[in-house]
Amino acid sequence: MCYDARLLMWLSDVKLLGRYQGRNGRIEIVECSWDGTRVYFEEGVRQSQATPDGESVFTYVKLMDELLSRSEHILVLGCGGGNLATRLWRLGKKLTIVDHNPISFVLAHRYFDLPDELPCIVADFREFVFDDLTYYDGIAIDVGGPGFRFTDEFDAETCDAIRARLAPGGRIVMNVTVSNDIDPTPDRIAARLAGAELRTWIVDEQGIEDRNAVIACVPEKTLGSQAALDRVIRHSHERWAVRRGRSRGRDLSFESR
């Protein structure tokens, strides 16, 4: 697996495909010769890793795909390598993609086979959801980068605006970075996104520091096909598990530990 840009550049079987300057810092695209996957690094942080035709190796992307299986018209906030959007498009979904970094769209098309026909909007995701008038039955959120603070960016007002873009029966699925097992970030954001209308679930990998976790805010009493989620988790050889969101208030107050 490819984890750190500085380490990768020392390996003889890794090829640098391009180096670019984005709004959040330097972006490097490298190709791993042992499996052919391409990695999108931003300031040394691995943002995407996928085959040249855009199939992600990240379990969290595959989980988001499955959790959005009931949705047909999806707003995707965040691009990176575009792997989530590419997969959803191949599943027949109607998409709109928003990212504030225009070069991400260029690189997703050039290196990760993001389909040309997808609408790509350059905008800050917060400004977009406050101004947008369209309703979606699915909202996928995969934003972040160097210095990104999830609890600040996803304050109660922003989460209310995101939820206001949902059509009846719609759902929100979000990737969030978790520092450790006692990090309250996913539960706090889940409660804000869900409001009083949606139920919250967290798909997480306990015991791993600086990991991804997936938030799901859905109208149903169940999360969906447990068998389908189990298949994704089982094929990953990782320790993902599904739990209910712990926060039931609209905005749980606590201090980060």
C-alpha positions as CSV (number, residue, x, y, z in Angstrom):
1,M,0.0,0.0,0.0
2,C,1.1,3.6,-0.6
3,Y,0.9,5.8,2.5
4,D,3.3,8.7,2.6
5,A,4.5,10.9,-0.4
6,R,8.0,11.5,1.1
7,L,8.6,7.7,1.6
8,L,7.2,6.9,-1.9
9,M,9.6,9.2,-3.7
10,W,12.5,7.1,-2.4
11,L,11.1,3.9,-3.9
12,S,12.5,3.0,-7.3
13,D,9.2,1.3,-8.3
14,V,7.1,4.4,-7.9
15,K,6.7,6.8,-10.8
16,L,5.9,10.5,-10.4
17,L,3.2,11.4,-13.0
18,G,2.9,15.0,-12.2
19,R,3.4,17.8,-9.6
20,Y,0.9,20.7,-9.3
21,Q,0.1,23.6,-7.1
22,G,-3.5,23.6,-5.7
23,R,-5.3,26.0,-3.4
24,N,-4.3,23.9,-0.3
25,G,-0.7,23.3,-1.3
26,R,1.4,21.0,-3.6
27,I,-0.3,18.1,-5.2
28,E,1.6,15.0,-6.4
29,I,0.2,12.2,-8.5
30,V,2.3,9.0,-8.4
31,E,1.9,5.5,-9.8
32,C,2.8,2.4,-7.9
33,S,4.3,-0.2,-10.3
34,W,3.5,-3.2,-8.1
35,D,-0.3,-2.8,-8.6
36,G,-0.7,0.0,-11.1
37,T,-2.7,2.2,-8.7
38,R,-2.3,5.9,-8.7
39,V,-2.1,8.1,-5.6
40,Y,-3.3,11.7,-5.2
41,F,-1.2,13.4,-2.5
42,E,-1.9,16.9,-1.2
43,E,0.9,18.3,1.0
44,G,2.1,14.7,1.6
45,V,-1.4,13.5,2.7
46,R,-2.9,10.6,0.7
47,Q,-6.3,11.9,-0.5
48,S,-7.1,9.2,-3.1
49,Q,-5.7,6.0,-4.4
50,A,-7.3,4.1,-7.3
51,T,-6.7,2.2,-10.5
52,P,-6.2,4.4,-13.6
53,D,-9.9,3.8,-14.5
54,G,-10.9,5.4,-11.2
55,E,-11.7,2.3,-9.0
56,S,-10.8,3.3,-5.4
57,V,-8.8,1.0,-3.1
58,F,-10.2,2.8,0.0
59,T,-12.8,0.8,1.9
60,Y,-14.5,4.0,3.1
61,V,-15.3,4.9,-0.6
62,K,-16.8,1.4,-1.2
63,L,-18.9,1.8,2.0
64,M,-20.2,5.2,0.8
65,D,-21.1,3.6,-2.5
66,E,-23.2,1.0,-0.8
67,L,-24.8,3.4,1.7
68,L,-25.9,5.6,-1.2
69,S,-27.4,2.7,-3.2
70,R,-31.0,3.8,-2.7
71,S,-30.2,7.3,-4.0
72,E,-30.6,8.4,-7.6
73,H,-29.8,12.1,-7.7
74,I,-26.7,12.8,-5.6
75,L,-24.8,15.9,-4.6
76,V,-21.1,15.1,-4.1
77,L,-19.2,17.6,-2.0
78,G,-15.5,17.2,-2.6
79,C,-13.6,15.7,-5.5
80,G,-9.9,14.8,-4.9
81,G,-9.3,12.1,-7.4
82,G,-13.0,11.9,-8.2
83,N,-13.2,8.1,-7.3
84,L,-16.4,8.3,-5.4
85,A,-18.2,10.3,-8.1
86,T,-16.8,7.9,-10.8
87,R,-18.1,4.9,-9.0
88,L,-21.5,6.4,-8.4
89,W,-21.8,7.5,-12.0
90,R,-21.0,3.9,-13.2
91,L,-23.8,2.7,-11.0
92,G,-26.2,4.9,-13.0
93,K,-26.6,7.8,-10.5
94,K,-27.2,11.4,-11.6
95,L,-24.5,13.6,-10.0
96,T,-23.4,17.1,-9.3
97,I,-19.8,17.5,-8.0
98,V,-18.6,20.6,-6.0
99,D,-15.0,21.4,-5.0
100,H,-13.3,24.7,-4.3
101,N,-10.0,23.5,-5.9
102,P,-10.4,23.7,-9.7
103,I,-7.2,21.7,-10.4
104,S,-8.8,18.6,-8.6
105,F,-11.3,18.3,-11.5
106,V,-8.4,18.5,-14.1
107,L,-6.4,15.8,-12.3
108,A,-9.4,13.6,-11.7
109,H,-10.1,13.7,-15.5
110,R,-6.5,13.3,-16.5
111,Y,-5.3,10.5,-14.1
112,F,-8.4,8.8,-12.7
113,D,-10.9,8.7,-15.6
114,L,-13.6,11.0,-14.1
115,P,-16.3,11.1,-16.8
116,D,-16.3,14.2,-18.9
117,E,-20.0,14.6,-18.9
118,L,-20.4,15.0,-15.1
119,P,-21.2,18.6,-13.9
120,C,-18.3,19.9,-12.0
121,I,-18.8,23.1,-10.0
122,V,-15.9,25.2,-8.6
123,A,-17.2,26.6,-5.3
124,D,-16.7,26.4,-1.5
125,F,-19.1,23.6,-0.4
126,R,-20.6,25.8,2.4
127,E,-21.4,28.7,0.0
128,F,-22.8,26.3,-2.5
129,V,-25.3,24.6,-0.1
130,F,-26.5,27.9,1.2
131,D,-27.2,29.2,-2.3
132,D,-28.4,26.0,-4.0
133,L,-32.1,25.5,-4.6
134,T,-32.0,21.9,-5.9
135,Y,-33.2,18.9,-3.9
136,Y,-31.2,15.6,-3.9
137,D,-32.1,12.2,-2.5
138,G,-28.5,11.6,-1.6
139,I,-25.7,13.9,-0.4
140,A,-22.1,12.5,-0.3
141,I,-19.5,14.5,1.6
142,D,-15.8,13.8,1.2
143,V,-14.0,17.1,1.9
144,G,-10.8,17.9,3.8
145,G,-7.2,18.5,3.4
146,P,-4.2,20.1,5.2
147,G,-5.4,22.1,8.2
148,F,-9.1,21.2,7.7
149,R,-11.1,21.3,10.9
150,F,-14.3,19.2,10.6
151,T,-16.1,20.5,13.7
152,D,-15.6,24.1,12.6
153,E,-16.5,23.6,8.9
154,F,-19.6,21.6,9.8
155,D,-21.2,23.8,12.4
156,A,-24.9,23.6,13.1
157,E,-25.8,26.3,10.5
158,T,-23.9,24.5,7.7
159,C,-25.3,21.1,8.6
160,D,-28.9,22.6,8.6
161,A,-28.2,24.0,5.1
162,I,-27.0,20.6,3.9
163,R,-30.0,18.8,5.3
164,A,-32.3,21.4,3.8
165,R,-31.1,20.2,0.3
166,L,-32.5,16.7,0.9
167,A,-35.6,15.6,-0.9
168,P,-38.1,13.5,1.2
169,G,-36.6,10.1,1.9
170,G,-33.1,11.4,1.2
171,R,-29.9,10.5,3.1
172,I,-26.5,12.0,3.9
173,V,-23.3,10.0,3.8
174,M,-20.0,11.6,4.9
175,N,-16.3,10.6,5.3
176,V,-14.7,12.1,8.3
177,T,-11.2,11.8,9.8
178,V,-11.0,10.4,13.4
179,S,-7.9,10.8,15.6
180,N,-8.5,7.9,18.0
181,D,-11.2,5.9,19.7
182,I,-12.3,8.7,22.0
183,D,-12.5,11.4,19.3
184,P,-16.1,12.6,19.4
185,T,-16.0,14.3,16.0
186,P,-18.1,11.7,14.0
187,D,-20.9,11.6,16.6
188,R,-21.0,15.4,16.9
189,I,-21.2,16.0,13.2
190,A,-23.7,13.1,12.7
191,A,-26.0,14.7,15.3
192,R,-25.8,18.1,13.5
193,L,-26.4,16.6,10.1
194,A,-29.3,14.5,11.2
195,G,-31.3,17.1,13.1
196,A,-34.6,15.7,14.4
197,E,-35.5,14.0,11.2
198,L,-32.8,11.4,10.5
199,R,-31.2,8.5,12.3
200,T,-27.5,8.3,12.7
201,W,-25.0,5.5,12.1
202,I,-21.2,5.3,12.2
203,V,-19.1,2.8,10.3
204,D,-15.7,2.9,11.9
205,E,-12.5,1.0,12.4
206,Q,-11.7,1.0,16.1
207,G,-8.2,0.9,17.3
208,I,-6.6,2.8,14.4
209,E,-5.3,6.3,14.8
210,D,-5.9,9.0,12.2
211,R,-8.4,6.9,10.4
212,N,-11.5,7.4,8.2
213,A,-15.0,6.8,9.5
214,V,-18.2,7.0,7.6
215,I,-21.3,8.8,8.9
216,A,-24.7,7.8,7.6
217,C,-27.8,9.9,8.3
218,V,-30.9,8.0,7.0
219,P,-34.6,8.2,7.3
220,E,-35.1,4.5,7.8
221,K,-34.9,2.6,11.1
222,T,-32.3,0.3,9.6
223,L,-29.1,1.2,7.8
224,G,-29.9,-0.8,4.7
225,S,-28.6,-4.1,3.5
226,Q,-26.4,-5.4,6.3
227,A,-25.3,-8.3,4.1
228,A,-24.0,-5.8,1.4
229,L,-22.1,-3.8,4.0
230,D,-20.7,-7.0,5.5
231,R,-19.4,-8.0,2.1
232,V,-17.6,-4.7,1.7
233,I,-16.1,-5.0,5.2
234,R,-15.2,-8.7,4.8
235,H,-13.3,-8.1,1.5
236,S,-11.3,-5.3,3.0
237,H,-9.4,-7.4,5.6
238,E,-9.8,-4.5,8.0
239,R,-11.7,-4.1,11.3
240,W,-14.7,-2.0,10.3
241,A,-17.9,-2.2,12.3
242,V,-21.3,-0.5,12.3
243,R,-22.7,1.2,15.4
244,R,-25.4,3.7,16.2
245,G,-24.5,7.4,16.6
246,R,-24.0,8.2,20.2
247,S,-25.2,11.8,20.1
248,R,-28.9,12.3,20.0
249,G,-29.0,16.0,20.6
250,R,-29.0,18.6,17.9
251,D,-25.5,19.9,18.9
252,L,-23.8,17.9,21.6
253,S,-21.4,20.1,23.6
254,F,-18.1,18.7,24.8
255,E,-14.4,19.3,24.7
256,S,-12.1,17.5,22.3
257,R,-9.8,15.2,24.3
